[in-house]
Amino acid sequence: MKRVLSVLSASLLIMLTLAFAGEPIASAQTTNTATVTRHRYQRHKRTFWQKHRDKLTVAGTGLAGAGIGGLTGGRKGAAIGTAVGAGSGAVYTYGIRKRHRRHYRRY
């Protein structure tokens, strides 16, 4: 009998807890407040690629040049390929590529 009573009281306590947790309790006073809309302009967080694009482009072209030069001419070819690849990547990055594109908003 004692066990049955404790199980019933525990289940009643759990049900009451769930009933009060399920719905928010309405406050006694209601107030009307004006809604103020604020726009916060946050700075765009740049990715690793966006931060280091120029350096990664030059390093990538140098690595590709080293690979091609190493396949064709061995150790000396790899050194020449690295110089040519990094040089051509630098010319593209700092000379040819357009850095400042105009972004227009599309509606």
C-alpha positions, 0 to 999 in steps of 0.5 A: 500500500505504501509503495502504491501511494508513493508511485501515485504521488510521484506521478501526480507531481510529474504531471503537475510539473509538466502541466505548468511547464507546458504553457506560459503563465499570463502576466496580471498586467498587460502593457502596450509598448512601441516596438523600436527596430534597430539595424545593426550592421555587422562587419562580414567575417572573412574566411581564411581564403578571403584573408590570404587569397593573394598569398595562397594563389602565389604559393599554389602556382609555385607548387604546381610549377615545382611539380611539373618541373620536377616531373620533367627535369628532376631537382633542377627542373623543380627549382626552375618550375617553382620560380616560374610558377610563383612568378606567373602567379604573382603577375596574375595576382598583383597585376592582371586580376581585378581586385575591386569589382563593383557589387550592385544590389539585385532586386 
